[in-house]
């Protein structure tokens, strides 16, 4: 395993994230907070409690997971798609990296970015409502597994995509509708 090459690819992708923080970090946090304020304010005023917690406390974990899913998927899919689109993928393919190392570099950086955004959303949500995590290690582990799984899925989408329409099919037509139908904003009971 070429650890130096893997670290270099990981750092390249993380530098891409930090090069445009308004787009990669702040924009997803603001979008999620808008969901929080709009749904928490509009619906939360008419719902007293769900399973012993307030509505605003109820939607925080769902919004964090929705953000993890969308950001890990989009970071890894765009990370591999744009070099393909611009024709610079050949430089990566001729580097002394195996396919496993290339996949790990993109997937780990996308999962790291998504976890950072999820943590920032959690800290921001604390300004609106007290949210306690009863089992922090389980929550952290589940968050990491979710970010890694959807980063892998996004990597496959980025490889499969030939144009921008294919790149956005899954986030726009599958992930977003399922997040609205999956109990993020209401109890499935």
N, C-alpha and C positions, 0 to 999 in steps of 0.2 A: 504494500500500500504506500503510495506516494503522499505522505502526510504534508509535505511542504506545498505540493501542488494543490491538494485539497484545501489547505488553509488559505492559499492564495486565491483560489476561486471563491471560497466562502467570504474572505475579506473584500474581494472585488464586488460581490453582490451586496454586502453590507455597506460598502462605500457608496454604491449606487443608491441605497436607501437613504443614507445620510446626506447625499449630495442635493437631494430635493426633499427636505423634511416637510415642507408645506403639503406636498402631494402625497408622500408615502406615509407620514405619521400623523400630522395634524388634521388632514382632511378626513381620514377614517374616524378619528376621535370626535371631531365636530359633527360628522354625520350621525354617529351613534348617539351622541349627546342630544342631538335634535330629536331622534326617535324617543329618547328617554324623556325629554321635556314635553314633547307633543303628546305622546301616548300616556306618559305618567300624569301630565296635567289634565288632559282631556278625559281619558278613561278613568284615571286614578281618582278623580273627584267623585265619580259616581259609584265606585267599587270600594267597599270598606276594607275587607280583608280576604285573602285567598290562602287557605291552609294555615292561618295564624300569622301571616305577615302582610304588611301593607302592599298595595299594588306596585308602588315604585320599587320596593325591595324585591318583589316577585319578578319584575322584568330585568333586573340587573344581570343575573347569570345568563339569561337567554340572549341579551344584547352582547355580552362578552363573548359567548360562544358563536353567535352570528358573525361578529367581527373577526374572530379567529378563523372561522371557515372561509369567509370571503377574502380576507387579506392573505392567508397562506396560499389559497388557490390562485389568486391573481398575481401574487409576487413570483411564484414559481413558474406559472404559465407565461407571464410576460418576460421573465428572466431568460427563458430558453427560446421564446418566440422571436424576440427582437434581434438577437444575433443571427437567427435563421433568416429573418426578413431583410436585414441589412447586408447579409452575405459574409459576416465576420465569424460565423460558426466554424468555418474551416480552420481558423487559427486555434480554436479550442480543440477541435478534433485531431489536429496534428501535435498538440501538446502531449507530453508524456503522462497522460492521465487515462485511467481505465474508465469504462462506461459507469462503473459503480462509483468511482470517485467524482465524476462529473455530476451524476445524479445526487450523491450525498452533498456536494457543494451547493447546488441549487436548492435542494429540499431543506437542508439544515438552515441556510440563510433565510429562506422564506418562513420557516417555522419560528426562527428567532425573531424576525420582524413582527410576525403575528402575535407572538407572546408578549413582546414589548408593548404593542398597541393594546392588547387585552389588559395588561397591567396598568397602563395609563388610564384606560377606561374605568377600571376598578377604582383607582385613586380619585378620578374625577367624580365618579358616582357617590363616593363618600361625602362629597360636598352637598349632595342633594338628600341623601338618606343614609342612615346607619346600616351597613351590610356586614354581617359577621359570617365568617367561613367556619363552619363547624368542624370539617375535616380538611385542613389545608393541604396535606400531602396528597390526598385522593383528588382534590380539586386541581392541584398543580399537575399531577400525573395524567389525569383525564384531559386537561387542557393541552398538555404536550402531545399526547397521542392523537388528539383531534387535529392539532396544527400539523403534525407530521403526516397524518393520513391524507388530509386535504392538500398539503403541499405536494405529495406524491401524485395525487389525482391531477393537480394543476400542471405538474411537470409533463404528464402524459398528454394532457390537453394542449400544452404548448408545442410538444413534438408533433401531434396530430394536426394542428391548425395550419392551414395554408394561407389564411387571410384573417383580417380583423373580425369578420362576421363569425367565423368558426371559433375564434378565440373567446368571443363573448356569448356564445350560445349557452353554455352551462351556467355561468354566473347569472345571466339575465333571465333565462327561461326555466331553470331548474332550481338553483340554490336560493335565489330570492323568493320565489313563490313558496317553496317548501319551508323557508324560515317563517313566513307569515302564517302558513297552515300548521306548523309544527309545535305550536304552544309557546312561542316566544312572548306573545302579547296577551295570552289568555290561558287559562287552565284547560287541559284536555278533558277533564272530567266534566 
